[in-house]
Amino acid sequence: MKILGILGAHKQTGLTAQMLAAVLAGVPTPHTVETIYLEDYHFQPDQVGQRDPVLDELTAKLLESDVWVLAAPTYWGGLAGKMKDFLDCMRGRLVRFDHKGGTHPDRFKNKHYMSITSCYASTIENWVTGVTDNSFRTIDKVMSAAGLIKIKELVLPGTLLMDKIPEQKLSQAQQLGAKLITKPKRDDNTMKRYIELFCMIAVMAFLTMGIQFLFHLITPGTFWLTYITFVLIFYVLLASILHFFTVVKHRRR
Ligand SMILES: Cc1cc2nc3c(=O)[nH]c(=O)nc-3n(C[C@H](O)[C@H](O)[C@H](O)COP(=O)(O)O)c2cc1C
């Protein structure tokens, strides 16, 4: 297997680069690794009838790799510009377009990826405010459109006064790198999620009606009949709404 690290950062040897290097260092032999530093590649979007040769070179590297590790710091609350520009310029190569302009996974379908970002914000600030959310979300959106399967994401918060990455973080990165070769299958837990939803509604309804019962708002004789019918009706309605918004609605666009 080949693991390709893609670094989109101002600094070639900065903290994000070191996190990427630690992940790749964890990849066991005989698997191979390669890192590309996007600042070294002066690509442009393809023009009609004229494909960009630098993008050709990068596309070949992407094609020959099984796992991509995309690493970019968080700038202005979003994905660093060079990585975003790379994903933007690669758009026409990452997906196939139908006659209505809709995008579909193409030749990179079922490859795997991992994402890494870093930020000045501390662990607690990032946990509360989600400073790095947009960076991960942008990568996930593009990768999902291209049909790639996510393995993991890794964040390095608190980089403001950091001159050396903590050992524990580096070893976490290496451990993740070691796992990159055991790729997960596409996540299709729809049935499991509907069962979980049913259990959540059953528990919450039981607690709610239990409280009502304690305060004599429900008569003892009708408790179980009311409870079972409430859970079933509420579950069917909620599952239908969720199905519409998450499955049916997407297909229309
Ligand atoms: C242009 C720019 C914008 C930044 N914006 C943010 C930000 O919005 N939030 C944040 O926590 N850190 C921000 N940072 C800090 C970077 O995330 C930080 O420089 C990075 O974690 C360091 O990684 P590096 O050593 O690989 O460059 C910004 C840095 C730069 C250069």
The ligand as an SDF file (V2000), in Angstrom:
LIG
                    3D

 31 33  0  0  0  0  0  0  0  0999 V2000
   -3.2450   33.5930    8.1650 C   0  0  0  0  0  0  0  0  0  0  0  0
   -3.4110   32.8600    9.4430 C   0  0  0  0  0  0  0  0  0  0  0  0
   -4.6560   32.7640   10.0050 C   0  0  0  0  0  0  0  0  0  0  0  0
   -4.8510   32.0640   11.1940 C   0  0  0  0  0  0  0  0  0  0  0  0
   -6.0870   31.9410   11.7100 N   0  0  0  0  0  0  0  0  0  0  0  0
   -6.2760   31.2510   12.8580 C   0  0  0  0  0  0  0  0  0  0  0  0
   -7.5750   31.1220   13.4150 C   0  0  0  0  0  0  0  0  0  0  0  0
   -8.5640   31.6000   12.8840 O   0  0  0  0  0  0  0  0  0  0  0  0
   -7.7110   30.4300   14.5840 N   0  0  0  0  0  0  0  0  0  0  0  0
   -6.6350   29.8450   15.2050 C   0  0  0  0  0  0  0  0  0  0  0  0
   -6.8260   29.2290   16.2560 O   0  0  0  0  0  0  0  0  0  0  0  0
   -5.4010   29.9410   14.6860 N   0  0  0  0  0  0  0  0  0  0  0  0
   -5.2010   30.6290   13.5350 C   0  0  0  0  0  0  0  0  0  0  0  0
   -3.9580   30.7350   12.9850 N   0  0  0  0  0  0  0  0  0  0  0  0
   -2.8610   30.0140   13.6290 C   0  0  0  0  0  0  0  0  0  0  0  0
   -2.5010   28.7780   12.8280 C   0  0  0  0  0  0  0  0  0  0  0  0
   -3.5000   27.8170   12.9140 O   0  0  0  0  0  0  0  0  0  0  0  0
   -1.1530   28.2960   13.3240 C   0  0  0  0  0  0  0  0  0  0  0  0
   -0.2180   29.1720   12.7430 O   0  0  0  0  0  0  0  0  0  0  0  0
   -0.8620   26.8860   12.9880 C   0  0  0  0  0  0  0  0  0  0  0  0
   -1.5030   26.0380   13.9040 O   0  0  0  0  0  0  0  0  0  0  0  0
    0.6150   26.6090   13.0570 C   0  0  0  0  0  0  0  0  0  0  0  0
    0.9000   25.5400   12.2180 O   0  0  0  0  0  0  0  0  0  0  0  0
    2.2050   25.5610   11.3400 P   0  0  0  0  0  0  0  0  0  0  0  0
    3.3720   25.5560   12.3010 O   0  0  0  0  0  0  0  0  0  0  0  0
    2.1210   24.3260   10.5300 O   0  0  0  0  0  0  0  0  0  0  0  0
    2.1660   26.8150   10.5140 O   0  0  0  0  0  0  0  0  0  0  0  0
   -3.7450   31.4670   11.8280 C   0  0  0  0  0  0  0  0  0  0  0  0
   -2.4740   31.5920   11.2690 C   0  0  0  0  0  0  0  0  0  0  0  0
   -2.2960   32.2870   10.0940 C   0  0  0  0  0  0  0  0  0  0  0  0
   -0.9240   32.3760    9.4830 C   0  0  0  0  0  0  0  0  0  0  0  0
  1  2  1  0
  2  3  1  0
  2 30  2  0
  3  4  2  0
  4  5  1  0
  4 28  1  0
  5  6  2  0
  6  7  1  0
  6 13  1  0
  7  8  2  0
  7  9  1  0
  9 10  1  0
 10 11  2  0
 10 12  1  0
 12 13  2  0
 13 14  1  0
 14 15  1  0
 14 28  1  0
 15 16  1  0
 16 17  1  0
 16 18  1  0
 18 19  1  0
 18 20  1  0
 20 21  1  0
 20 22  1  0
 22 23  1  0
 23 24  1  0
 24 25  2  0
 24 26  1  0
 24 27  1  0
 28 29  2  0
 29 30  1  0
 30 31  1  0
M  END
$$$$
